C-alpha cells in the first residue's frame, strides 16, 4: 500500500474512473423521500426539513429555544435553530431573542461551554458569522480570521476528528450552514469544499452492505454496536436501513444545496490503501503562526494538542489567560501532580505517556473494504501510550463490527468511559490482515499519581455471538459469518470471563490480529475457515544486546499475507 495525502483525497476520487459512481437522480429521489417522511413525526431534527418546506410548527420551535437556553452544550441545538432561522422568516423574532444571550466565543471564567474541539469551533463560528452577515450582529474579535483559517485547514489537511461517528454530524452541520447561507463568496466556497471532503471520506469508509464502522480518533462503544443503522448512508447510497426518523445529519444534507456530484462520484465498493490525515503536530506552529496566542492555543486544542510537551506551555497560558481552571473540560486533569505546569516541561517523559496520545493529527489511516467486509486501522499510532477516544482498529462483516479494546470491561452494553483504550496498540495492516501488538508503557503504573486511577492492561474483544449467522473457535481464533461476509479475530489467549473474551492479568505484552473476507474473495465460509486453520504466528520477547534493550516481536501469516513487527 502506498500512502497518499488527505489533501489529494477528493481530487483523486474526482479524477478516478467513476464505474462505481452513485446516481444523482436516485439521490434526489431519496432526498424527496426524507422530506416527505419528516412531516410524519416532527422533532428537533426533522424540524429543519419542515421549515425548509415552509411547514410551520411554532410549538416545536419554542421547545427548541427552551432547550437551547438550558442545555449544557447549547451549540448542538443552536446550529439547528440557525438553519431554521435562515430557512424561514416565520420565527425570526422568536429565535433571535432566544439566542442573543450566548457568548459566541470564549469569555473569562467560562466553566461550561466548549468552543475548541473541531466540531464545537465550526458550530459556534458559523452561527456567529451568519448572524453577523444576515442580522448585523457585531462579531467577536478575530472571528473572520479564525473562520477562514479553520476552513482553509480542513480543505487542505482534512479533519482532526477523523471518521468520528459521534462528531462528524455536528461539523457537517456547521459547514453546510455556511455552504448554503454565507454571503461571503470565499467562505461559502471553502465551506462547500470542506463539506464535500467530509462526505467523501465518510463514503470511503462505508461498505457495500451500508455499514459505517471506521477507525477513528473520536468515538464511543455504542456507535459501533449497530453500525448498519445509519440514515446518512441510506441518503447517500440507498444502502442499509431506511431511516424511520431522519437524524440531524440527514435533515441538514437533505435541505442543502451543496453540489453532490463529486461526493457521489467518489463512491467505491472496493478499496485498499493508506493516507495521511492532517499534518504533523510540529507543522501546526507554522500553519497557525498568523494567529494570536489565544487563537493559536484553541486551534492546537482542536487537533487534540492539549498537554503534549510541545504545546503544553500554550495550554497553560490559555487556561490562565481565560481563567478556565474550573471548566468542565479540564476537570479530568484536576488531579495531575504539581498542576499543569508540569506538562509544560518538554523533558517530562513520564507525562508524555498520558499527554501525547491525545494528539489526532498526522495519523496514517489504513482502509480495506470489499463488498460487505472492511478492516481499518490507524497505522503504528502511539503504541503503549494512554488512550482517549481513539479506535485504532476495527473489522466489519456485513452489519457486525468487532474490535479489541484495552482496559477493564464488565458489560459491553454499558461500557462508555471517557478513555476508550487504557493503552494503545501498534497496528500494522496490509489489505485485509492486521497485526495488533500491545505493550503498555511502564509509566502507566503511575496513573494514580495523575488522578487517573488504576489502569488495567487487560485486552478484550467485542464479539457479539448472537449477531452472527454462524461462528466458531479455531484455536486462538474466533471466526464468524454474517451474510456473505466473514471476519476472524486472533487473540492472545482463549479466556472468557462474564461472557466477554478477555486476556486479563499483568501480562502487559499481547499479540492480536484481524482478518476479513467474503464470498467473492474466499468463496464459501468453510473455505475462509480453512484459510484460518492454515494460519501461523510467532511471538517473542528478547534482550537485544547490541542495542541494550528488550524487544517484542510478533508475526502473523494468513493465506498469502504475512505481517511482522519488532517493537523496541
N, C-alpha and C positions, 0 to 999 in steps of 0.2 A: 504494500500500500504506500502510495506517495502522498505526503501531506500537501495541502494547499490552503491558502489563507481565506478566512471568512470574508475578507474584503472582496474576493473574487467569486464567492459562492453564488450570488444572484446572477452575476454576469455569465458564469459557466453554464448555469442551467438555461439561461435565456438563449445562449448560442448553441446548446446541445440539440441533437435531434429530438423532436417532440413526439416520438412514437407513443409515449405514454400520457401525452397531454390530456388534461381533463377538459370536457366540453363546456364552453362558456354559456351556451344556451341552456344546458341542463342545470348548470349552477344557478342561473337566473330563475329557472323554474323552482328550485329549492328555496331560493330567497322568497319568492311569492308564496310558497307553501308555509314558510316560517312566519311571514307577515300575517297570513290568514289565521294561522294557528294561535298567534299571540293574543287575539281578541277573545279567545275562549275562556281563559282564566287569568285575568290581569294580576300582575305582581310587580315588584320594583324593577325587575329585569326587563320584562316584555312591555312595560310602560313606555320604553323607548320606541318600540315598534308602533304602539298606539299613537303616540304624539307625532311620529313620522307620517302616519296615515291620516292625521287630522281627527283622530277619535279622542274625544275629551273624557277625562276621568279625574276631576278636581279632587275628589276624596283621596285617591291614590297618591296624587302629587303632594297633598297636605301631609299624608302619612310619611312620605319620603322625606319631606322637610323636617318633620318632627324627629324622624330617625337620625338625620344627619346632625341635628343640633345636640343630640345626646350621645352619639356614637363615640366609642373610644378611638376608632380610626375613621374619621369622617370622610376622608378623601375617597374611600371605596364607594361611598354613596354620592359624594359631591360630584364625581365625574359623570354620574348618570343624570343628575339634575342639570348640569351644564349642557348636556346633549339635548335634554328636553327643552331647556330654555332656548336653544338655538334652532331646534326643530319646529317650534311652535311659538306663537306670540300670545297664547291663551293664558300663560301662567307667569308672565314676566314679573309683575309686582310681587306675587307670592314668593317666587323663588329668590329674586334679588334681595328681598327683605330678610329671607330666611338664611342667607349665606353671607351677608355683608359683614358679620362679626368675626369671621375667621381671619387669623393672621396667615397669609399665604406663603410666608417663608419663616425661617427660624427667628424666634424672638428670645430675649433674655429670660432665663429661668424656665424655659419650656420643660414640662415634665411628662407630657402625654403624646402630642402629635409628633409624627416622624416624617421628615422631609428628605431623607438622604439615601435610602435604598433606591435602586433603579426605578422600580415601579412607582414608588411614592413621589420621586422627583418629577416625573413627567405628568402625573396626575395633578399635582399642585401647580407646576409651572404652566402647563397647558390651560388649566382652568383660569389662572390669573391673567394669562396673555389674552385669552378670548374675552374675558370680562373687560380688559383694557381696550381691546380693539372695538368691541361691539357696544359697550356700555360706558366707556370713558373712565373706568376705574384707574386710579393712579397706581402705577406699578411699584413694587418694592425695588430697592436698589439692585442693579446688575441683572434684572430679570431677562432683558433682551440678550445680553451676552451669555448668561447661563443657558438659556433655552437653545440658542443657536449652537453653542458648544456641545450641548447634550446631543442634539440631532446629528451634528457632524460626526461625533464619536460613534453613534450607532450605525450610521450609513457606512462609515469607513472600517470600523473594527467589530461591529456586532454587539451582542448583548451580554452583559456580565451575568445576569440571572438566566443563563442559557438553558433552553429547553424546559424551563420551570413549569410543571403542570399546575402550580399554585399561582404564580405571579404573572405569567405571560399575558393573561386576560386583562390585567389592570394596566400594564404597559401598552398593550394594544389599544385599549380604550383611550388613553391619553393621546396616542399617536393619531388615531382615527378622528378624534375631535379636531385636531389641528389640520389633518388632511382634508377634512370636509368643510371646516368653517374658518380657518385662518385667512385673513385678508392679505397679510404679507406674503407675497408670491414665493419668496425664498423659503420661508418657514413652511409654507404649505407643501412645496415640492420636496423638501428634505423629510418632512414627516411622512409623506406618501412613500418615499423610497425606504424609509426605516420600517414602516408597517409592512411593505411588501417583503422586505428581508426577513422580518419576524415570522410572517406566514409561510415563506418559502422554507425556512429552517424547520418550522413545525411540520410541514409536509414531508420533509426529508426523513424525519424520524417516525412517520406514520406508515403502518403496514397495509398491505393489500386487504387484510382482514378488518381494517378500520380500527386499529389499536394504536394508542399513543402512550408508550411507556419507555421514555428515553433516559439515558444517563443525564444527570443534571446537577447543577450547583445549589438548587433550592427546591426541596420537596418534603413531603411527609408521607407516612406509610399509606394513609387512606387513598392517596392519589394513584396508587398502583394496584390496589386490591380489586378494582373494577375498571381496568384501563380501556375496555371496549365501549363503555357507556359515555360517549363524548360527542356532544352536539356539534362542535365546530368541525369535527371530522366529517360528520354527515353533511353539513352545509357545504364544505369544500369539495368532497369527493363522492357523496351519495352512498358511502360505505358505513358499516357499523350500525348502531341502533338509531332509529328515528327519535329525535328528542320530543318527549311529550310536553315538556315545559322548557322552552328555549332559555338558555342561560344568558348571562351578561355578555360573554364574548360573541355568542350567536346573534344577539339582538343588536350589538354595536355593528358587526360586519354586515348584517342583513339590511341595515339602514344607511350604509355607507356608499359613497360614490367612488370609492377607491378603484383604480384601474386594476382588474383582477387577472387580465390575460397573462402577464409574466409569472404570476403566482401559480395559476392553473397549468401553464406550460411546463413548470418545473417538476411536475409530478412524475415519479419513477417508482415502479413496482419492485425493481431490483436495484440495489446499490451496495457497494463496498468501498470504503475509503476512510480517509482521516483528514481533518482540517484543524487549523489553529483558530481558536475562538478568542477574540480580544487581542491584547498586546501584553507585553511583559510589565510587571509592576514597576521596574526601573524606567520604562518608557513613559509612565504616567507623569513623571516630573516634567518632561519636555512637552508632552501633549497638553498639560494643564498649566503651563508656565505663564500664559497670558491672564490667568485668573488671579484675583486677590487671594490672600491666605485663607479667608473664611470659606470661599467657594472651592478653592483647591482641596481643602480638607473634606468637604462634602462629596466632591467627585471621587476622592480616594475611598471614602466610606462606601460609595455606591458600587465600587468594584470589590468590596469585602476587605479593603485595606484599613482595618481599624487599629490593630495593635502589632502588626508585623514591625520588626525593628526599624525598617527604613522609613516608615510613615508614622510611627507612634508619637514622635515629637509633635507633629502637626495635630494628631488626635488629641493629645493632652492640652495643647494650646487652645484648640477649638472648644473643647469641653469647658475649659476655664473661661474662655472669652464669652461664650454664650451661657455660662453657668448651668451646664446640663448634668451636673453630677447626680441629681435626683431623678433624671429621666428614666422612664421605664426601659428603654433600650440598653442602658448601661448598668442596670441592676445586676445582670448576670456576672458582672466583673467587680461587684462591690467588695467581694472577699479577697481580692488579689492583695497579696502581702506587699506592704510599703507603698500602696497606691499605684496609680497609673504611670507615674514617672519611671517606675522600674522597667516598664516596657520600652521606654524611650532610649534605653541604653542599647546600642547596636551590638554589644557583646553579650547580650542576655540570651545565651544559648538555650538555657532551660525554658525560658519564657517563650522562645520561638516555637517549641513543640506545641504550645497551646494557641499561638497567635498567627503564625504564618499560614496555616491551612485554611483560614477563613478567606484568603485571597482567591478570587474566582477567575481573574483574567489571565490570559495566556495558556489556557488549558488546551491540550490536544484531544480532540474528540474522535473516537472510533465509532463507525456505524456499519453494520452489515444488516441488510434486510433482503428477504427473498420470499415472495408470497406472504403467508401469514407468520413467518418466522423472522425474528430480529434479535440481534445482540449488539449492545452498545456499551461503551466504557470511556472513562477518562484515562488517557494513557499515562502510566507511571506518575501518578499525581499525589504528591505529599504523603508517600507511603510511610507509615509508622507514626504520623502526626495525629493530633486530636482532630476529630471530625466535627462538622457542624450539620448543615442540612444537605450535604452532598450525597449523591447516589452514584458511586464510582463505577458500578457495573450492574447491568440488568439484562435478563433474557426473556424472550416472549415466544409463546406458542399460541397462535390464534388470539384469544382474548384472555389468556392466562399469563401473568408476569411472575417471574421468580427471581430472587436475588439473595446474596449473602449480606449479613449485617453484623457488625461487631458491637458487643455490649450485652447487657442482661435484658432478655425479652421474656416476660411471663405470659403475655397474651397478645398475639398479633392484632386482634380486633381493637384493642385499646391502646396499643403502643404508639405514642406520639410525643417523644421528647424533643426538646429544642436541638439536642445533638442527635443526629441520625446514626452516626458511627463513632464509637469511642476512640477508635484508631483506624486510620485509612489504609487500605491495601495498595500494593503496587500491582497494576493490571497491565498485562501485555496481551494484545489482541491481534489476531490475523484472521480476517474474514469471519468465519462462524465459530472460531475457537478462541477462548480466553484462558490465560493462566493467571491465577489470583493468589498472591502471596501476602501474608500478614506477618509483621514483625514489629510490635509496638515499641516506640522509643522508651528508653528506661526512665525518662523524666516524667512519664505518665504516672509513675508511682507517687509523685509529689502532688497529685491532683488536689488533695485535701488542703494543701498549702495555699492553693489558688481559689479556694471556695467552690471547687467543682465536685467535691465528694469523692468517694471511692470509685475507681474506674475498673470495670470488668473487661477482661481481654478475651472473653469467650466469643466465638463466632457462630451465628445461627443462619439458617436458611428458611426463607418463606417458601413453603412447598404445600399449596392447598390441595390436598389429595382428592377431595370431593369434586373439584372443578375439572379434573382431567377425565377424558373418556376412558383412559386406562393408564396405569403407571406401575412401575416395579423397581425393586432394588437390584442392582448388579454390582456386588462388592461395595466399594465406596462410592458408587454412582447411584443417583436417583434418576430415573428415566421416565418421561411422560409424553402422552399424546393428547392433543386437543384438535379435533377435526383432522385435517391433513398436515398439521404442523407438529413438530417434535422438539423436545428440549431435554437436556441432560445436565445434571449438576454433580461435579466431583467434590467430595467432602474430605476434610482432614481426618474425620472419624465417622463411625456409624452410630453414634449415640443418639438417643431420643429422650427428652425429658419434658413431662407435662404436655405431650403432644407436639413438641417442637423439636425438629432436628437441630441439635446444638452440640458443639465441641467446647466443653467447659474446662475449668481448671486454669492453672497458671502456665500452660504450655507455651504461651506467647506466640511463637512461630507456628504458622499454619499454612498449608497449601490447599487451595481450592481450584476449581476450574468450571468452565461452562461451555456447552456445545449445543448448537441448534441445527435443525434441518427440516425438511418437509417431503411430501410425496414426490415433488419434482426433482429435488436434489438427491434423495436417497431411495426412492421407491417406497416400499411398504414400511410400516412401523417396525416389523420384525427385522427388516434389513438394517434399519437405523440402530436397533438394539444390538445387532451383530457387529456393527462398527464399534459400538461402545465396548462390547465384550473383548474386542481385539485391541483395545487401547492399552497404553502402558504409561508408567510415570516413574519418576525418581526424585528423591528429596535428600538433601544432606546439609549438615551444619558442621563446618570445619574451621580450623585455625589456619590462616594464611600467614606462614612465617615470613614470606617476602614482604608483605605489606603490613605485617604485625597487627592483624585484626581478624575477628571472626567473619565468616561469610556464610550466607544462606543461599542454597542453590535449589532450584526447582525446575523440573522438566515434565511436560505432558505431551503425549502423542496420541492423536485420534485420527484414524484413517490416514490421509496423506498430509495431515497437518502436524507440525512438530514445533512446540514453543519451549524456550528455556530462558532462565534469567538467573544471574548471580547478583545477589544483594549484598553489598559491602557496607 
